[in-house]
Amino acid sequence: MTFEDDLRKAFDEGMVTFYTGFDPTADSLHIGHYIPIMAMAHLQRAGHKPIALMGGGTGMIGDPSGKSDLRKVLTVEDIDHNVECFKKQMSRFLDFDQSKENCALIVNNADWLRTLNYIDFLREVGALFSVNRMLTAECYKQRLERGLTFLEFNYMLMQSYDFLQLFHRYNCTLQSGGDDQWSNMLSGADLIRRKEQKPAFALTFKLLLTHDGKKMGKTEKGALWLDANKCSPYDFYQYWRNVDDQDVEKCLGLLTFLPMDEVRRLGALKDSAINEAKRVLAFEVTKLIHGEEEAKKAQEAAESLFGGGAQGGNVPTTVVSKQALSEDARLLSWMTKAGMTKSNGEARKAIQQGGVVVDEAKVTDVDFCFTEEMLGEGVIVRKGKKTFQKFVLE
């Protein structure tokens, strides 16, 4: 954080209005957004006022931070649709009750960026930025060898201008966000201090990494999305149920609202007892994202399957039409179509290695085929210990 003593004093003296930015490059938030949103929720619970700034304007450029290539430029319609999707997901974490002084706000920087006069912007903001200093920022240094477009070079100025606008419009004095945004956040706070001679601060959080430094949230099917249509509550639950033992306590602390005494108790469990902690982690995180009812369904389905049952009615399900079955009934094809494997080759290898079970019977024949009779009541296919899918006839 910047000016730590002054920021702590500001928190102690009263309500601080702060913001975190989100570029709407997809129609759902993913697990990478989770810690910044949790931090916003914690700060709001402590009496401060959060602003979720949607990058309807900056999203048309794309942040080069941590990226080796130029991002795809989205249309205005795409961005506006994504912003609406974000709003719905954030309401599970933030209190938008307008009757409360510290109610959360959702603001779109398109309101001031899409109609911005470039000459005025250069005179008001550009004159205060040193190109030499900007090129020392990590987000730009990483891109210089591959090529950095002037479009992206503007991003730091745009984000700093966002902070200035929020300062003017909402008395916002703090920007919060992931550690990879440090350079941009410093520039915004510095712009306010230089231009307005008023306090402004930056506060970062760690990125969500595994104990060995890898990004969390990568699955066989891709990113761990918060949208149930992109990642089912069951798959979401299973991801957290199967995290590495060494990551359990950290995830409980960062991703749930459990009291820290309970987090430490659960994190101290060893050997098979750690499964209690993983079960709590999976349930609590799934409850926050998808609601308690879906979390219970996911937990019941997992326990049914891991308990040896084959009646997991809430397991992710693929419906197979008679027409599709007549065209291709092979197990390996349907495993790929359902997302259990990335390719038929991967499915074939899993079958050959004895890692595929159909209704508790191991399958080793790569030409194994479903039949209408078999799918009439539904069959559960398991790959390895963690991946399940139910197949039923339409």
Secondary structure per residue as TSV (DSSP state, phi and psi in degrees):
chain	resnum	aa	ss	phi	psi
A	1	M	-	360.0	159.5
A	2	T	-	-95.3	146.7
A	3	F	S	46.0	60.1
A	4	E	H	-55.6	-46.4
A	5	D	H	-62.7	-42.1
A	6	D	H	-67.2	-37.7
A	7	L	H	-67.8	-43.2
A	8	R	H	-61.6	-38.5
A	9	K	H	-64.5	-41.2
A	10	A	H	-63.1	-41.2
A	11	F	H	-62.7	-40.0
A	12	D	H	-70.0	-31.1
A	13	E	H	-82.9	-17.5
A	14	G	S	162.9	-165.7
A	15	M	-	-71.5	128.3
A	16	V	-	-106.7	129.3
A	17	T	E	-90.0	126.6
A	18	F	E	-134.0	163.0
A	19	Y	E	-139.6	154.8
A	20	T	E	-130.9	136.1
A	21	G	E	-97.9	147.2
A	22	F	E	-135.9	119.8
A	23	D	-	-84.9	120.3
A	24	P	-	-82.1	68.1
A	25	T	-	-87.3	-3.6
A	26	A	S	-144.0	171.1
A	27	D	S	-92.7	17.5
A	28	S	S	-153.6	147.7
A	29	L	-	-72.2	157.5
A	30	H	B	-127.5	-179.1
A	31	I	G	-64.1	-21.7
A	32	G	G	-64.8	-23.4
A	33	H	G	-84.2	-9.5
A	34	Y	H	-64.0	-48.5
A	35	I	H	-64.5	-45.9
A	36	P	H	-56.5	-38.4
A	37	I	H	-70.3	-41.0
A	38	M	H	-61.6	-39.9
A	39	A	H	-62.7	-39.9
A	40	M	H	-61.5	-41.8
A	41	A	H	-65.0	-42.1
A	42	H	H	-63.1	-44.6
A	43	L	H	-64.2	-38.7
A	44	Q	H	-65.7	-41.0
A	45	R	H	-63.4	-23.5
A	46	A	T	-88.7	5.7
A	47	G	T	103.0	5.0
A	48	H	-	-100.6	165.3
A	49	K	E	-108.4	116.1
A	50	P	E	-92.7	142.2
A	51	I	E	-119.3	122.1
A	52	A	E	-93.6	108.2
A	53	L	E	-91.7	115.9
A	54	M	E	-86.9	130.6
A	55	G	-	-85.5	58.3
A	56	G	T	-64.6	-22.8
A	57	G	T	-95.7	-54.2
A	58	T	G	-65.2	-25.8
A	59	G	G	-63.9	-17.5
A	60	M	G	-81.3	-8.0
A	61	I	T	-106.9	-55.5
A	62	G	-	99.8	131.3
A	63	D	-	-81.0	124.4
A	64	P	-	-77.0	-7.4
A	65	S	T	-57.6	122.8
A	66	G	T	71.7	9.8
A	67	K	-	-113.5	138.2
A	68	S	S	-94.3	-13.5
A	69	D	S	-131.6	161.4
A	70	L	-	-67.7	131.6
A	71	R	-	-71.7	152.6
A	72	K	-	-64.4	133.7
A	73	V	-	-85.4	120.8
A	74	L	-	-87.1	158.3
A	75	T	-	-79.7	162.5
A	76	V	H	-59.0	-40.6
A	77	E	H	-64.5	-42.0
A	78	D	H	-59.7	-46.9
A	79	I	H	-64.3	-45.2
A	80	D	H	-62.9	-38.2
A	81	H	H	-64.0	-44.8
A	82	N	H	-63.4	-37.6
A	83	V	H	-60.0	-42.9
A	84	E	H	-63.4	-37.7
A	85	C	H	-65.3	-41.0
A	86	F	H	-61.0	-42.0
A	87	K	H	-56.7	-44.2
A	88	K	H	-63.6	-42.5
A	89	Q	H	-69.8	-35.7
A	90	M	H	-70.2	-23.3
A	91	S	T	-65.4	-14.2
A	92	R	T	-75.3	-20.1
A	93	F	T	-108.8	-36.5
A	94	L	S	-109.8	146.9
A	95	D	-	-93.9	114.4
A	96	F	-	-100.9	16.7
A	97	D	-	-65.1	109.4
A	98	Q	T	-66.9	-12.0
A	99	S	T	-77.6	-11.4
A	100	K	S	-99.0	140.1
A	101	E	T	-61.0	-36.6
A	102	N	T	-100.8	30.6
A	103	C	-	-61.2	146.6
A	104	A	-	-73.0	148.5
A	105	L	E	-122.4	147.6
A	106	I	E	-114.3	121.4
A	107	V	E	-123.6	145.5
A	108	N	E	-114.9	121.8
A	109	N	T	-70.9	-4.9
A	110	A	H	-61.8	-25.3
A	111	D	H	-58.7	-31.8
A	112	W	H	-117.4	-18.0
A	113	L	H	-86.5	-34.8
A	114	R	T	-70.4	-21.2
A	115	T	T	-111.0	15.9
A	116	L	-	-68.7	134.1
A	117	N	-	-83.2	118.6
A	118	Y	H	-63.9	-40.2
A	119	I	H	-63.2	-45.6
A	120	D	H	-61.8	-39.4
A	121	F	H	-63.5	-44.4
A	122	L	H	-61.8	-40.7
A	123	R	H	-70.7	-40.2
A	124	E	H	-80.4	-39.3
A	125	V	T	-114.2	-48.5
A	126	G	G	-56.4	-35.5
A	127	A	G	-65.5	-18.6
A	128	L	G	-94.0	-0.1
A	129	F	-	-108.8	134.0
A	130	S	-	-95.1	122.0
A	131	V	H	-61.2	-41.0
A	132	N	H	-56.5	-44.0
A	133	R	H	-69.7	-39.5
A	134	M	H	-60.3	-38.3
A	135	L	T	-70.2	-12.8
A	136	T	T	-85.4	-10.1
A	137	A	S	-67.7	139.1
A	138	E	H	-58.5	-37.1
A	139	C	H	-64.7	-26.5
A	140	Y	H	-93.4	-36.5
A	141	K	H	-57.0	-38.6
A	142	Q	H	-66.7	-21.7
A	143	R	H	-101.8	-12.1
A	144	L	H	-62.0	-37.5
A	145	E	T	-68.9	-38.0
A	146	R	T	-82.4	-26.0
A	147	G	-	120.0	125.6
A	148	L	-	-120.4	121.4
A	149	T	-	-79.5	156.5
A	150	F	H	-66.2	-28.1
A	151	L	H	-56.7	-49.4
A	152	E	H	-72.6	-31.4
A	153	F	H	-61.0	-27.0
A	154	N	T	-72.9	-15.0
A	155	Y	H	-60.1	-42.7
A	156	M	H	-60.9	-40.3
A	157	L	H	-65.6	-41.6
A	158	M	H	-63.2	-44.9
A	159	Q	H	-67.1	-37.8
A	160	S	H	-63.9	-39.3
A	161	Y	H	-64.9	-35.2
A	162	D	H	-56.3	-47.8
A	163	F	H	-60.3	-43.5
A	164	L	H	-61.7	-43.6
A	165	Q	H	-63.4	-42.6
A	166	L	H	-68.1	-32.5
A	167	F	H	-62.6	-45.2
A	168	H	H	-68.8	-42.6
A	169	R	H	-83.7	-34.2
A	170	Y	H	-130.1	8.8
A	171	N	-	55.8	39.8
A	172	C	-	-80.6	124.1
A	173	T	-	-119.8	4.1
A	174	L	E	-140.7	132.1
A	175	Q	E	-109.2	132.9
A	176	S	E	-120.5	155.6
A	177	G	E	170.7	-178.0
A	178	G	E	-67.3	158.3
A	179	D	G	-60.7	-26.0
A	180	D	G	-72.6	-7.6
A	181	Q	G	-97.9	7.9
A	182	W	H	-54.9	-46.8
A	183	S	H	-61.4	-45.8
A	184	N	H	-64.0	-39.3
A	185	M	H	-69.2	-40.0
A	186	L	H	-59.2	-41.5
A	187	S	H	-65.0	-38.2
A	188	G	H	-66.6	-46.3
A	189	A	H	-63.3	-39.1
A	190	D	H	-66.4	-37.6
A	191	L	H	-60.8	-45.0
A	192	I	H	-64.8	-44.6
A	193	R	H	-62.7	-38.6
A	194	R	H	-76.5	-40.6
A	195	K	H	-82.9	-37.9
A	196	E	H	-108.3	-10.2
A	197	Q	-	53.7	41.5
A	198	K	-	-127.1	156.1
A	199	P	-	-65.8	141.7
A	200	A	-	-152.7	146.9
A	201	F	E	-134.9	162.5
A	202	A	E	-131.4	140.4
A	203	L	E	-140.2	118.9
A	204	T	E	-110.0	162.5
A	205	F	E	-126.3	157.9
A	206	K	-	-65.6	152.8
A	207	L	-	-77.3	158.4
A	208	L	-	-83.3	100.5
A	209	L	B	-121.4	154.8
A	210	T	-	-74.5	172.8
A	211	H	T	-62.2	-22.9
A	212	D	T	-101.8	17.4
A	213	G	S	89.2	7.7
A	214	K	-	-92.6	150.1
A	215	K	B	-66.2	134.9
A	216	M	S	-84.2	158.1
A	217	G	-	104.1	7.1
A	218	K	E	-96.4	127.9
A	219	T	E	-123.7	175.1
A	220	E	T	-61.1	-28.2
A	221	K	T	-94.7	4.3
A	222	G	E	114.4	-147.6
A	223	A	E	-67.6	153.4
A	224	L	-	-88.3	90.2
A	225	W	B	-78.5	155.0
A	226	L	S	-90.9	-5.9
A	227	D	S	-86.7	126.6
A	228	A	T	-62.2	-25.2
A	229	N	T	-76.1	-20.8
A	230	K	T	-98.0	-28.7
A	231	C	S	-147.1	112.3
A	232	S	-	-62.7	152.0
A	233	P	H	-54.2	-34.3
A	234	Y	H	-65.3	-49.3
A	235	D	H	-62.5	-38.1
A	236	F	H	-62.7	-47.0
A	237	Y	H	-59.2	-46.5
A	238	Q	H	-63.1	-33.5
A	239	Y	H	-58.9	-47.7
A	240	W	H	-75.9	-28.4
A	241	R	H	-66.2	-22.9
A	242	N	T	-113.5	18.3
A	243	V	S	-66.5	158.9
A	244	D	-	-62.8	144.3
A	245	D	G	-51.5	-38.8
A	246	Q	G	-70.8	-14.2
A	247	D	G	-101.5	-4.7
A	248	V	H	-63.3	-51.2
A	249	E	H	-63.2	-42.1
A	250	K	H	-60.1	-44.7
A	251	C	H	-66.6	-40.2
A	252	L	H	-60.9	-40.5
A	253	G	H	-70.9	-40.6
A	254	L	H	-85.1	-31.1
A	255	L	H	-111.7	0.9
A	256	T	-	-130.9	170.3
A	257	F	-	-102.7	17.7
A	258	L	-	-62.6	145.0
A	259	P	-	-58.0	143.8
A	260	M	H	-64.6	-27.8
A	261	D	H	-61.6	-41.0
A	262	E	H	-70.2	-38.2
A	263	V	H	-59.2	-45.3
A	264	R	H	-67.5	-36.9
A	265	R	H	-62.4	-47.8
A	266	L	H	-66.6	-38.8
A	267	G	H	-67.9	-20.8
A	268	A	T	-84.3	-8.5
A	269	L	-	-65.3	146.4
A	270	K	-	-122.9	161.3
A	271	D	G	52.4	-132.0
A	272	S	G	-68.5	-22.3
A	273	A	G	-65.8	-21.9
A	274	I	H	-64.2	-18.4
A	275	N	H	-63.0	-28.8
A	276	E	H	-61.8	-43.4
A	277	A	H	-64.9	-40.4
A	278	K	H	-66.1	-37.1
A	279	R	H	-64.7	-42.4
A	280	V	H	-65.5	-44.7
A	281	L	H	-58.0	-50.7
A	282	A	H	-60.7	-43.2
A	283	F	H	-66.8	-46.5
A	284	E	H	-64.8	-43.0
A	285	V	H	-70.0	-41.5
A	286	T	H	-65.3	-36.8
A	287	K	H	-62.2	-42.4
A	288	L	H	-63.4	-40.4
A	289	I	H	-83.5	-43.5
A	290	H	H	-114.4	-4.2
A	291	G	-	96.0	157.8
A	292	E	H	-65.1	-38.4
A	293	E	H	-61.9	-45.9
A	294	E	H	-67.4	-34.6
A	295	A	H	-63.9	-41.6
A	296	K	H	-64.5	-42.1
A	297	K	H	-60.5	-44.7
A	298	A	H	-63.6	-42.0
A	299	Q	H	-65.9	-43.0
A	300	E	H	-63.1	-41.1
A	301	A	H	-64.1	-43.8
A	302	A	H	-63.5	-43.2
A	303	E	H	-69.5	-33.8
A	304	S	H	-62.4	-45.4
A	305	L	H	-71.1	-48.1
A	306	F	H	-72.6	-16.6
A	307	G	T	-85.3	1.5
A	308	G	T	98.0	-3.3
A	309	G	-	-80.3	162.9
A	310	A	S	-123.6	23.7
A	311	Q	-	-110.3	26.2
A	312	G	-	-65.1	81.2
A	313	G	T	-62.4	-19.7
A	314	N	T	-101.0	10.7
A	315	V	S	-69.2	146.3
A	316	P	-	-50.8	133.4
A	317	T	E	-124.0	137.2
A	318	T	E	-111.7	124.4
A	319	V	E	-92.5	126.8
A	320	V	E	-108.6	121.9
A	321	S	-	-80.3	156.1
A	322	K	H	-62.4	-36.9
A	323	Q	H	-63.2	-47.6
A	324	A	H	-64.2	-36.8
A	325	L	H	-66.7	-37.6
A	326	S	H	-68.5	-27.8
A	327	E	H	-80.4	-35.8
A	328	D	-	-160.3	108.3
A	329	A	-	-104.0	4.8
A	330	R	B	-67.0	137.0
A	331	L	H	-57.6	-44.4
A	332	L	H	-63.8	-34.0
A	333	S	H	-66.1	-42.5
A	334	W	H	-74.4	-28.8
A	335	M	H	-61.8	-41.0
A	336	T	H	-70.2	-43.8
A	337	K	H	-61.1	-32.9
A	338	A	T	-83.9	-4.3
A	339	G	T	85.4	8.6
A	340	M	S	-70.5	-30.4
A	341	T	S	-134.8	159.7
A	342	K	S	-83.0	-19.1
A	343	S	S	-155.7	164.1
A	344	N	H	-64.4	-32.5
A	345	G	H	-63.5	-40.7
A	346	E	H	-66.6	-39.3
A	347	A	H	-64.8	-42.0
A	348	R	H	-60.4	-43.2
A	349	K	H	-63.6	-41.6
A	350	A	H	-63.0	-39.7
A	351	I	H	-67.0	-45.6
A	352	Q	H	-62.3	-31.1
A	353	Q	T	-87.1	2.8
A	354	G	T	78.1	22.1
A	355	G	-	-98.5	11.3
A	356	V	E	-120.8	130.6
A	357	V	E	-124.9	132.9
A	358	V	E	-115.0	113.4
A	359	D	T	47.7	53.2
A	360	E	T	70.9	5.8
A	361	A	E	-113.0	124.7
A	362	K	E	-67.2	136.4
A	363	V	-	-109.9	127.2
A	364	T	-	-120.3	-5.5
A	365	D	-	-89.1	114.4
A	366	V	T	-67.2	-15.2
A	367	D	T	-97.4	11.9
A	368	F	-	-55.4	134.4
A	369	C	B	-125.1	145.8
A	370	F	-	-74.2	154.8
A	371	T	-	-124.6	162.1
A	372	E	H	-60.2	-40.8
A	373	E	H	-62.6	-42.9
A	374	M	H	-61.6	-41.5
A	375	L	H	-85.5	-6.2
A	376	G	H	-56.8	-44.5
A	377	E	S	-100.0	-3.4
A	378	G	-	92.0	140.2
A	379	V	E	-125.0	148.5
A	380	I	E	-107.3	124.7
A	381	V	E	-106.1	131.5
A	382	R	E	-119.8	131.7
A	383	K	E	-113.8	118.9
A	384	G	T	66.2	-149.2
A	385	K	T	-98.9	-13.1
A	386	K	T	-120.9	-15.2
A	387	T	E	-108.9	120.8
A	388	F	E	-126.6	151.8
A	389	Q	E	-154.7	136.7
A	390	K	E	-100.2	133.9
A	391	F	E	-115.9	128.2
A	392	V	E	-133.4	151.1
A	393	L	E	-79.3	136.8
A	394	E	-	-63.9	360.0
